[in-house]
């Protein structure tokens, strides 16, 4: 029996699929809009998270530096909050939370936690609560167990010669050179170089183009953290001497004429006892050179105008110098004027050299703990042997200094207080460095801190 026409139209309608896609799109559209909203907001959250991490890193570094300098957790927290605010995250502003705490441990260490709810934009169609971004950072300040730097160059490189064997496991080697602060081996080549260096770490205002192969070859070994390059300059503890530069003949002649100096002469042979004299009266000399002689100094300050030279057979020692009493010798290279030309004093020491700095220098208190001061920039060469002992600071911030020879074994220090502060430094011999006895000589040590992120 044929269906009624009305029933046929209903069947056709049921078979008609037109508009089905629109229904699917309508159903899926809300999901697509939600995904697009999440993708859009997620990009904003990622950027906020990165900014928060940068702020946390900077705040941790700033806080731990203040903690290391001041030993005040409160001051460190304030500094960290300030740095975080400068980077866009101030505690309590825009619902940001900046929590800064000191972490217990041997080294100064600070932890920073930053959190901030992010406003919902398109994502509000699928989320009810704001997304909270969080960032964490910890930083620590490390110092050498010996207290600081045993060698520091002010404007030139510290270089390690092809056969040098240097041991400074408890102190840092530092360079304030803006460029290549450390050079290892012959030039930049490691091939055939037999140098060996052992130090707590390297710290430099600039960088070093050859330390990586030196580390990889095992020729450079560090007992502390990895080298810290592009750091702020290390302060010279004897910067006050920059304004103390007696450099002319007339100054020394005036000292001698007024009996401020005990003598004004040149010594070339010995044995000769040079009286550095009383606690306040220095000794003045146009030069101090010796070939195979024994020169015995007495405690005091010696102004040397031209050259300070000694040959391998020479001995320069001090009678009455004793760190237990604080008595010692300070040699001051003042340079000389020849005609219209001024030339700096130069130093070339070989032989049996055993001198220690005075704990208190009564000519100039800025010379406390200094065994050799050379302000003029003249070259300095010291050839050490098994008896060499220079206890105190060698301060020559404009001089190129070379350390040659073999001061006993590499693990035997030149003294219990060896501090070199020079323009540049070339290490070509075998020598050990130690700072453990510097307090006995009143010697100031360049302070070193490596501030680094640990989390």
PyMOL commands that set and color helices and strands:
alter all, ss='L'
color gray80, all
select helices_A, chain A and resi 5-15+20-70+73-86+122-125+211-216+239-243+249-257+365-367+438-441
alter helices_A, ss='H'
color red, helices_A
select strands_A, chain A and resi 97-102+108-118+131-142+149-153+158-160+165-168+172-175+182-184+196-199+202-204+220-222+261-267+272-274+282-290+294-298+300-304+307-310+315-319+329-333+336-338+341-343+346-349+352-356+370-374+380-384+389-405+418-427+430-432+450-453
alter strands_A, ss='S'
color yellow, strands_A
deselect
rebuild
show_as cartoon
